[in-house]
């Protein structure tokens, strides 16, 4: 979104693309009767145990029996999400890494071919404690038990409500076992899609897992673990199995029935929209289970990107497999809570592709693909994030919107537009936007990151509500007035709220000379969550009553970036923006992005203060 994408956020997204995508060479493929899964030919660590900090080097390599292009993703911190995407790893890849925290981290390599077949393997890295001593040799003449005794632990490591990753550990309480077979039956509609450290098979609900070639022996008192990925229909449950068999021996008892799920939220009433951008590359910061649906009317799900020929990329800045799974789960969860979903299309770095896709030669194909996308994901609309909208693009954008509305009159269409420099309002707020306003349900002003090191400017705030001057020429109010003055109805205008801030050095507050000022960090790095946990202090916080926003000030520097001036939003500034929007009769607000405001380690009830403020201010 605008400045968000043009700042550090664009570097992150570019890195995701450049590191995670690799164009496949042109070749002739021989059709296969079935798509065989890739093979992990090497996955090792130079060290797997030791005191913190533990320096190790991971080596990974894979091949595909069908010759397909591979995507090799490493979950290096054990949270169930891919952290490093190497593209193909047909040639060996090495990754140095330092594990700083004591404990056991399960590093997982996930390999996916171009047709979606996936395999994975994991390595346990033990940091901080001594390597456990092996179990003592049993008495040479023990009294054999009547049958082996086992414990089985089944743990879901990550669950995104349509798929999951699980680890199963078997402990042998009896004599040594040479070869093991574990069985259980799912209580729901789960299906295993791939595994590691064991060979799973499934028939209906019944699952059987046999040992791998290297872990069949379980000594007396020893354990063995294996993992797998699975999927299940969204809207159903993923209950944990509690009864197993190990080599035919029953383990466990049936679990009690789960509590009923909470009732869905009622559909929002009124004409005010709150549209929260929810992006795939930051999904780990704000899990679906944590989303505050009561603060939203529309989920802006990002992002899909266009190609210049009118085709689409649907990785959602994750990958070709997990991106669509995550996005469809988000759509289903939003609809279960009676919230609409609008797919974000484009963003920074996609300008040339937007121009090509929307031109007269490709527009019909582009519209076909967009409507197929909406239907495939069950979405309610599209957010045409064409950045920047130059005067030469106006006809193509208008024709694109007209074509979509002609084919699908009830399709929700939103358009994000730039904030306005009050000294030169016509640069952004052109009469064109008033002319195309009937085609869009909302025209949303990206009124965040409205500051920077610009010629003739003094230091200023990221999201000032008011108080603009000739040397600080940005505010929410002046931008709203500029678009209203060119014919955009107030009822269709949404103001923007950033759940991130700006970090500057060389100045300690607003309205200071920018001669030595430097913008050090903004989107992603300066998320609200990071500001609250790494930068904020009672002594540093100041309120600007002219601009109606807070800021942090320190001559010695705050936090990891050593910021002298941090501009950001807080619940008080959001409350005032909501009061202004209601008094003005605006159409609502957009938030970029809801992932960045969640305080995961705060007490329950205090983890989402900005979303709570948005709900109270805009949806009372």
Legacy VTK file of the C-alpha trace (Angstrom):
# vtk DataFile Version 3.0
C-alpha trace
ASCII
DATASET POLYDATA
POINTS 620 float
0.000 0.000 0.000
1.565 3.278 -1.187
4.278 4.560 1.158
4.071 1.355 3.114
5.194 -0.570 0.082
7.596 2.131 -1.026
9.421 1.989 2.309
11.114 -0.937 3.982
8.076 -3.100 3.336
8.875 -3.117 -0.367
12.342 -4.435 0.365
10.860 -7.292 2.331
8.399 -8.157 -0.408
11.092 -7.930 -3.068
13.285 -10.218 -1.029
10.485 -12.712 -0.755
10.079 -12.738 -4.499
13.729 -12.688 -5.486
14.750 -15.334 -2.955
11.684 -17.494 -3.194
10.805 -17.654 -6.886
12.833 -19.115 -9.698
11.818 -19.207 -13.321
11.700 -22.747 -14.666
13.803 -23.397 -17.800
11.961 -24.289 -20.967
11.927 -28.043 -21.559
9.717 -30.827 -22.820
7.968 -32.782 -20.079
6.933 -36.397 -20.380
3.498 -36.845 -18.814
3.447 -39.098 -15.752
0.590 -41.340 -14.783
0.931 -39.963 -11.262
2.850 -37.087 -9.780
5.541 -38.609 -7.578
6.675 -36.758 -4.478
10.106 -35.113 -4.384
12.981 -36.860 -2.614
15.084 -35.158 0.059
18.551 -36.491 -0.724
20.390 -34.593 2.012
19.361 -32.762 5.159
21.899 -32.496 7.957
23.409 -30.145 10.532
27.094 -29.859 11.361
26.117 -29.678 15.056
22.848 -30.756 16.631
23.668 -30.325 20.333
25.672 -27.923 22.452
25.487 -24.957 24.793
23.974 -21.647 23.714
24.842 -19.993 21.410
25.107 -23.012 19.098
26.635 -22.296 15.679
25.753 -24.877 13.068
25.537 -25.205 9.291
22.537 -26.869 7.685
22.976 -28.693 4.375
19.982 -29.480 2.178
19.409 -31.016 -1.217
16.465 -32.593 -3.014
15.519 -34.106 -6.344
12.292 -34.817 -8.167
11.691 -38.171 -9.888
9.519 -36.476 -12.515
12.005 -33.686 -13.222
9.693 -30.969 -11.887
10.946 -27.623 -10.613
11.257 -27.634 -6.818
10.601 -25.087 -4.099
12.682 -25.774 -0.983
11.552 -23.986 2.187
13.256 -24.129 5.582
11.329 -23.610 8.837
14.372 -22.749 10.909
12.696 -21.680 14.156
10.236 -24.551 14.467
7.053 -22.476 14.404
5.444 -24.312 11.491
5.960 -21.470 8.981
8.574 -21.313 6.248
11.342 -18.823 7.048
13.850 -19.265 4.197
12.833 -20.112 0.628
15.722 -21.288 -1.569
13.785 -21.965 -4.739
15.315 -25.101 -6.210
17.728 -27.128 -4.078
18.649 -29.720 -6.686
22.165 -28.421 -6.122
23.211 -28.541 -2.447
22.398 -25.484 -0.333
24.103 -24.562 2.930
22.706 -22.297 5.629
24.799 -21.150 8.608
22.664 -20.347 11.646
23.125 -19.541 15.326
20.604 -20.957 17.802
20.648 -18.583 20.773
17.817 -19.879 22.962
18.092 -22.963 25.151
15.703 -25.757 24.291
14.894 -28.114 21.452
14.094 -26.630 18.031
12.727 -28.854 15.295
14.116 -27.491 12.036
11.978 -28.650 9.133
12.773 -28.789 5.406
9.696 -28.751 3.163
10.094 -29.497 -0.558
7.252 -28.924 -3.022
7.260 -29.645 -6.743
5.605 -27.546 -9.435
2.451 -29.687 -9.285
2.011 -29.436 -5.530
3.450 -32.746 -4.277
5.198 -32.149 -0.949
7.614 -33.968 1.315
9.429 -32.879 4.451
12.060 -33.921 6.981
13.152 -32.458 10.296
16.238 -32.245 12.489
16.077 -31.670 16.252
18.594 -29.057 17.469
19.199 -29.234 21.238
20.675 -26.093 22.801
21.699 -25.266 26.346
21.789 -28.525 28.251
24.096 -31.469 28.293
23.368 -34.257 25.857
21.193 -36.774 27.709
23.016 -39.882 28.801
21.900 -43.067 27.090
19.655 -45.330 29.060
21.642 -47.880 31.092
21.839 -51.389 29.736
19.058 -53.512 31.114
19.675 -56.336 33.505
21.153 -59.162 31.388
18.516 -61.517 32.745
15.376 -59.396 33.163
11.950 -60.815 33.726
10.215 -60.221 30.403
6.911 -58.380 30.636
3.808 -59.964 29.251
3.656 -57.233 26.588
5.545 -54.072 25.630
4.308 -50.825 27.198
4.336 -47.562 25.244
3.371 -43.926 25.668
2.257 -41.914 22.622
2.204 -38.091 22.496
0.401 -36.423 19.571
1.021 -32.666 19.260
-0.263 -30.189 16.659
2.613 -27.768 15.994
0.697 -25.427 13.679
-2.939 -25.251 12.564
-4.331 -22.771 10.024
-7.890 -24.145 10.091
-7.658 -26.016 6.806
-4.283 -27.662 7.269
-1.858 -28.497 10.028
1.550 -29.851 11.005
1.801 -32.452 13.782
4.522 -34.337 15.653
3.997 -37.768 17.220
6.395 -39.178 19.819
6.461 -42.826 20.901
8.176 -43.754 24.178
9.116 -47.374 24.791
8.619 -48.355 28.429
9.379 -52.029 27.776
12.161 -54.058 26.143
14.002 -52.751 23.088
11.947 -52.768 19.893
13.422 -53.391 16.448
10.858 -51.989 14.035
7.626 -50.226 14.910
4.205 -49.616 13.418
1.875 -46.998 14.867
-1.816 -46.828 14.128
-4.747 -44.569 14.944
-8.022 -43.346 13.483
-8.896 -39.689 12.965
-12.161 -38.537 14.503
-12.610 -35.829 11.854
-12.009 -35.557 8.111
-8.245 -35.059 8.366
-6.032 -36.350 5.567
-2.247 -36.766 5.713
-0.482 -35.100 2.769
3.176 -35.806 3.586
5.460 -36.926 6.374
9.029 -37.279 7.623
10.924 -39.684 9.891
8.239 -42.295 9.153
6.115 -43.642 6.287
2.404 -42.867 6.680
-0.452 -44.517 4.804
-4.140 -43.770 5.203
-7.343 -45.596 4.331
-10.420 -43.574 5.186
-9.917 -42.394 8.753
-7.423 -45.149 9.637
-3.734 -44.180 9.629
-0.700 -46.467 9.769
2.854 -45.161 10.148
5.883 -47.445 9.789
9.400 -46.563 10.869
11.919 -45.077 8.468
15.015 -47.079 7.568
17.103 -45.225 10.144
14.855 -45.110 13.237
13.304 -48.550 13.596
15.105 -49.378 16.847
13.665 -47.945 20.073
15.761 -48.908 23.107
14.165 -49.561 26.451
13.230 -46.153 27.840
13.953 -44.509 24.477
11.764 -42.405 22.216
11.252 -41.838 18.514
9.411 -38.970 16.824
7.996 -38.416 13.383
6.018 -35.591 11.833
3.490 -35.032 9.109
1.437 -32.421 7.300
-2.306 -32.775 6.933
-5.400 -31.003 5.702
-9.086 -30.956 6.569
-12.153 -29.060 5.308
-12.371 -25.533 6.635
-15.248 -25.131 9.051
-14.733 -28.595 10.508
-12.622 -29.475 13.537
-9.187 -31.055 13.884
-9.640 -33.233 17.001
-6.596 -34.931 18.488
-6.611 -38.725 18.395
-6.220 -40.283 21.830
-6.234 -44.024 21.138
-3.277 -45.604 19.316
-1.720 -48.979 18.663
2.041 -49.594 18.692
2.987 -52.943 17.170
-0.559 -54.047 17.903
-0.576 -52.894 21.550
-3.369 -50.475 22.478
-2.288 -47.155 24.032
-4.609 -44.470 25.450
-8.302 -43.984 26.110
-11.005 -42.137 24.133
-10.974 -38.375 24.693
-14.020 -36.555 26.100
-16.102 -34.644 23.532
-14.796 -31.128 22.742
-16.712 -28.033 23.881
-18.977 -26.437 21.269
-17.412 -23.643 19.169
-18.288 -20.030 20.023
-21.236 -18.619 18.077
-20.372 -16.482 15.025
-20.521 -12.712 15.260
-23.606 -11.004 13.848
-23.216 -9.176 10.547
-22.139 -5.538 11.062
-24.852 -2.909 10.760
-24.656 0.630 9.395
-22.821 2.099 6.414
-19.377 2.522 7.971
-16.752 0.159 6.595
-13.588 -0.833 8.433
-11.297 -2.578 5.959
-8.271 -4.262 7.493
-5.429 -5.442 5.281
-4.292 -8.933 6.330
-1.100 -10.008 4.556
0.428 -13.422 4.060
4.058 -12.529 4.647
3.237 -11.393 8.207
0.720 -14.150 8.977
2.826 -15.436 11.874
2.384 -12.137 13.737
-1.418 -12.369 13.847
-2.816 -15.919 13.624
-6.328 -16.438 12.327
-7.399 -17.571 15.785
-6.440 -14.145 17.162
-8.107 -11.876 14.563
-10.502 -9.373 16.162
-13.426 -9.748 13.779
-15.593 -7.373 15.805
-13.327 -4.492 14.705
-13.775 -5.215 10.983
-16.503 -5.140 8.396
-14.246 -6.216 5.514
-11.032 -8.250 5.426
-8.640 -6.996 2.729
-6.705 -10.195 2.005
-3.286 -9.722 0.472
-1.985 -10.133 -1.919
-2.550 -11.390 -5.478
-0.291 -9.842 -8.116
-0.912 -9.392 -11.848
1.325 -10.420 -14.702
1.579 -8.190 -17.744
-0.228 -10.774 -19.911
-3.312 -10.754 -17.689
-2.516 -13.875 -15.681
-2.233 -13.850 -11.883
0.179 -14.895 -9.141
-1.545 -16.371 -6.079
1.336 -17.084 -3.703
0.045 -14.422 -1.279
3.732 -13.687 -0.633
4.084 -17.180 0.893
4.432 -19.896 -1.769
2.339 -21.648 -4.404
1.019 -24.285 -1.992
0.705 -22.700 1.444
-0.317 -19.255 0.167
-3.639 -20.369 -1.343
-4.314 -22.667 1.638
-3.816 -19.788 4.066
-5.911 -17.389 1.981
-8.834 -19.782 1.595
-8.775 -20.460 5.332
-8.914 -16.700 5.973
-11.876 -16.299 3.598
-13.762 -19.105 5.279
-13.034 -17.784 8.764
-14.165 -14.250 7.793
-17.395 -15.531 6.271
-18.036 -17.694 9.339
-17.987 -14.416 11.296
-20.243 -12.637 8.787
-17.457 -10.434 7.423
-16.869 -9.690 3.735
-13.557 -10.469 2.028
-11.945 -8.256 -0.611
-8.843 -9.599 -2.359
-5.985 -7.109 -2.574
-4.643 -7.002 -6.136
-1.257 -5.438 -6.842
0.678 -3.142 -4.561
4.209 -1.829 -4.834
6.380 -3.372 -7.491
3.475 -4.327 -9.753
2.948 -1.093 -11.683
4.326 -2.341 -15.015
2.383 -5.586 -14.788
-0.831 -3.700 -14.001
-0.322 -1.481 -17.043
0.266 -4.485 -19.297
-2.586 -6.583 -17.916
-5.145 -3.770 -18.182
-4.280 -2.603 -21.687
-6.719 -3.214 -24.517
-4.882 -6.319 -25.770
-4.985 -8.186 -22.446
-7.892 -6.612 -20.558
-10.532 -9.223 -21.430
-8.242 -12.065 -20.310
-7.356 -10.109 -17.164
-11.028 -9.624 -16.263
-11.770 -13.314 -16.912
-8.936 -14.354 -14.603
-9.956 -11.902 -11.881
-13.531 -13.161 -11.808
-12.326 -16.774 -11.767
-10.099 -15.817 -8.830
-13.030 -14.301 -6.933
-15.090 -17.441 -7.516
-12.278 -19.848 -6.616
-11.635 -18.157 -3.274
-15.244 -17.297 -2.524
-14.333 -13.620 -2.142
-16.753 -10.711 -2.246
-14.690 -8.163 -4.140
-11.381 -6.777 -5.382
-9.109 -3.971 -4.191
-7.393 -2.511 -7.270
-4.082 -1.446 -5.730
-2.610 0.170 -8.863
0.380 2.170 -7.603
0.935 4.851 -8.753
-2.088 5.865 -10.825
-0.540 8.174 -13.411
-2.539 10.327 -15.798
-1.627 8.011 -18.671
-3.201 5.090 -16.800
-6.576 6.694 -16.206
-8.354 5.292 -19.270
-7.132 1.730 -18.659
-8.084 1.763 -14.977
-11.545 3.107 -15.796
-12.054 0.482 -18.513
-10.925 -2.278 -16.143
-13.396 -1.207 -13.457
-16.187 -0.838 -16.036
-15.473 -4.306 -17.403
-15.554 -5.903 -13.965
-18.791 -4.165 -12.986
-20.429 -5.016 -16.321
-19.694 -8.698 -15.821
-20.396 -8.747 -12.076
-22.560 -5.767 -10.977
-22.585 -6.820 -7.304
-18.821 -7.259 -7.084
-17.344 -4.990 -4.407
-14.634 -2.735 -5.848
-12.314 -0.552 -3.793
-9.520 1.756 -4.891
-6.640 2.958 -2.686
-5.302 6.415 -3.569
-2.370 8.500 -2.388
-2.365 11.096 0.375
-2.272 14.726 -0.734
0.473 17.317 -0.384
-1.615 20.325 0.658
0.710 22.656 -1.271
-0.012 20.806 -4.531
-3.351 18.997 -4.067
-3.982 18.421 -7.772
-0.935 16.159 -8.042
-2.910 13.352 -6.385
-6.539 14.505 -6.071
-7.452 14.943 -9.739
-10.995 15.433 -11.134
-10.617 11.965 -12.650
-11.290 10.369 -9.256
-14.614 12.131 -8.948
-15.510 10.883 -12.428
-14.770 7.221 -11.650
-16.205 7.280 -8.106
-19.532 5.716 -9.262
-17.609 2.577 -10.274
-16.193 1.995 -6.791
-17.779 1.177 -3.450
-14.978 2.921 -1.564
-12.053 5.152 -2.538
-9.602 4.853 0.342
-6.871 7.378 1.097
-3.571 5.829 2.188
-3.099 8.519 4.814
-0.149 6.976 6.637
3.595 7.429 6.214
2.707 11.013 5.210
6.179 12.196 6.177
9.749 11.842 5.023
12.904 13.720 4.145
11.569 16.007 1.417
12.841 19.314 0.086
11.253 22.267 1.877
9.734 20.066 4.593
10.301 20.124 8.315
9.997 16.975 10.393
6.401 15.807 10.665
4.086 12.992 11.685
3.190 9.808 9.841
-0.563 10.162 10.323
-1.422 13.677 11.480
-5.171 14.209 11.664
-4.815 17.993 11.347
-2.300 20.822 11.671
-0.699 20.835 8.226
1.371 23.904 7.229
3.388 24.953 4.214
6.462 23.181 5.596
4.504 20.192 6.968
1.865 19.871 4.230
0.103 16.598 5.079
-2.859 15.564 7.215
-5.866 13.287 7.051
-8.239 16.257 6.965
-6.510 18.047 4.088
-6.375 14.842 2.027
-10.071 14.124 2.603
-10.994 17.682 1.628
-8.901 17.484 -1.544
-10.667 14.358 -2.827
-14.081 15.679 -1.799
-13.353 18.879 -3.737
-12.884 16.914 -6.985
-16.202 15.113 -6.634
-15.566 11.965 -4.604
-18.595 11.604 -2.287
-17.690 11.762 1.396
-19.733 8.594 1.946
-17.296 6.727 -0.320
-14.071 8.083 1.178
-12.161 5.943 3.652
-9.292 7.422 5.667
-6.148 5.415 6.342
-4.689 4.266 9.661
-1.200 2.788 9.868
-0.433 0.104 12.446
3.227 1.060 12.050
5.319 4.159 12.635
8.343 6.081 11.367
11.786 6.221 12.987
13.968 9.292 12.397
17.376 10.382 13.566
18.626 13.962 13.504
15.397 15.416 14.947
13.619 14.801 18.239
10.085 15.782 17.260
7.896 17.519 14.680
8.426 20.975 13.146
12.227 20.821 13.235
14.731 21.451 10.455
15.265 18.404 8.264
18.850 19.348 7.385
20.301 16.423 9.365
17.155 14.287 9.519
17.251 10.695 8.294
14.387 8.214 7.917
15.824 5.040 9.426
12.856 2.626 9.392
9.100 2.495 8.952
6.734 -0.293 7.816
7.329 -3.792 9.262
10.413 -2.854 11.296
8.480 -0.145 13.150
5.281 -2.115 13.681
3.109 -0.955 16.567
3.967 -4.194 18.364
7.698 -3.492 18.000
7.285 0.149 19.041
5.460 -0.875 22.221
7.899 -3.643 23.161
11.244 -2.203 22.003
10.985 1.606 21.856
8.225 3.045 24.036
8.739 4.453 27.515
6.646 6.773 29.648
9.357 9.426 29.670
9.712 9.449 25.891
6.033 9.773 24.944
4.648 13.186 23.946
1.271 14.257 22.561
0.994 16.787 19.718
-2.380 18.423 20.261
-2.163 20.305 16.975
-1.714 17.165 14.882
-3.732 14.967 17.299
-1.136 12.176 17.363
1.501 10.851 19.784
5.237 10.566 19.245
8.348 9.381 21.083
11.294 11.721 21.588
14.843 10.980 22.765
18.100 12.818 22.214
20.084 9.669 23.056
18.121 7.309 20.811
15.432 4.699 21.402
15.378 0.982 20.683
17.384 -1.099 18.225
17.257 1.622 15.529
18.395 4.375 17.962
15.465 6.580 16.947
15.385 10.199 18.084
11.807 10.721 16.827
9.182 7.990 16.446
5.821 8.921 14.920
2.986 6.400 15.342
-0.711 5.853 16.125
-2.157 4.930 19.513
-5.700 4.299 20.806
-6.209 8.021 21.540
-5.283 9.150 18.011
-7.476 6.429 16.488
-10.390 7.528 18.673
-10.073 11.091 17.352
-9.895 9.868 13.752
-13.092 7.898 14.311
-14.848 10.943 15.765
-13.781 13.009 12.752
-14.916 10.323 10.275
-18.376 10.089 11.838
-18.799 13.881 12.050
-17.693 14.264 8.432
-19.906 11.434 7.176
-17.024 9.425 5.727
-17.383 5.905 4.399
-15.016 4.429 6.974
-11.352 3.526 7.258
-8.647 1.208 6.013
-5.920 -0.237 8.240
-2.460 -1.106 6.921
-2.018 -3.688 8.261
-3.777 -5.497 11.072
-0.913 -8.010 11.461
1.365 -5.348 12.950
-0.744 -4.307 15.933
-0.956 -7.581 17.858
0.874 -7.836 21.205
1.123 -11.615 21.510
2.778 -11.606 24.950
0.390 -9.123 26.580
-2.282 -10.314 29.039
-5.440 -11.740 27.514
-7.789 -8.861 26.764
-4.920 -6.413 26.165
-3.282 -7.943 23.102
-5.028 -5.935 20.375
-5.327 -2.352 21.674
-5.394 -0.655 18.260
-8.084 -2.962 16.888
-10.080 -2.447 20.074
-9.777 1.313 19.530
-10.826 0.997 15.871
-13.925 -0.957 16.859
-14.922 1.562 19.535
-14.228 4.587 17.308
-15.694 3.447 13.984
-18.177 0.682 14.888
-19.637 1.778 18.244
LINES 1 621
620 0 1 2 3 4 5 6 7 8 9 10 11 12 13 14 15 16 17 18 19 20 21 22 23 24 25 26 27 28 29 30 31 32 33 34 35 36 37 38 39 40 41 42 43 44 45 46 47 48 49 50 51 52 53 54 55 56 57 58 59 60 61 62 63 64 65 66 67 68 69 70 71 72 73 74 75 76 77 78 79 80 81 82 83 84 85 86 87 88 89 90 91 92 93 94 95 96 97 98 99 100 101 102 103 104 105 106 107 108 109 110 111 112 113 114 115 116 117 118 119 120 121 122 123 124 125 126 127 128 129 130 131 132 133 134 135 136 137 138 139 140 141 142 143 144 145 146 147 148 149 150 151 152 153 154 155 156 157 158 159 160 161 162 163 164 165 166 167 168 169 170 171 172 173 174 175 176 177 178 179 180 181 182 183 184 185 186 187 188 189 190 191 192 193 194 195 196 197 198 199 200 201 202 203 204 205 206 207 208 209 210 211 212 213 214 215 216 217 218 219 220 221 222 223 224 225 226 227 228 229 230 231 232 233 234 235 236 237 238 239 240 241 242 243 244 245 246 247 248 249 250 251 252 253 254 255 256 257 258 259 260 261 262 263 264 265 266 267 268 269 270 271 272 273 274 275 276 277 278 279 280 281 282 283 284 285 286 287 288 289 290 291 292 293 294 295 296 297 298 299 300 301 302 303 304 305 306 307 308 309 310 311 312 313 314 315 316 317 318 319 320 321 322 323 324 325 326 327 328 329 330 331 332 333 334 335 336 337 338 339 340 341 342 343 344 345 346 347 348 349 350 351 352 353 354 355 356 357 358 359 360 361 362 363 364 365 366 367 368 369 370 371 372 373 374 375 376 377 378 379 380 381 382 383 384 385 386 387 388 389 390 391 392 393 394 395 396 397 398 399 400 401 402 403 404 405 406 407 408 409 410 411 412 413 414 415 416 417 418 419 420 421 422 423 424 425 426 427 428 429 430 431 432 433 434 435 436 437 438 439 440 441 442 443 444 445 446 447 448 449 450 451 452 453 454 455 456 457 458 459 460 461 462 463 464 465 466 467 468 469 470 471 472 473 474 475 476 477 478 479 480 481 482 483 484 485 486 487 488 489 490 491 492 493 494 495 496 497 498 499 500 501 502 503 504 505 506 507 508 509 510 511 512 513 514 515 516 517 518 519 520 521 522 523 524 525 526 527 528 529 530 531 532 533 534 535 536 537 538 539 540 541 542 543 544 545 546 547 548 549 550 551 552 553 554 555 556 557 558 559 560 561 562 563 564 565 566 567 568 569 570 571 572 573 574 575 576 577 578 579 580 581 582 583 584 585 586 587 588 589 590 591 592 593 594 595 596 597 598 599 600 601 602 603 604 605 606 607 608 609 610 611 612 613 614 615 616 617 618 619
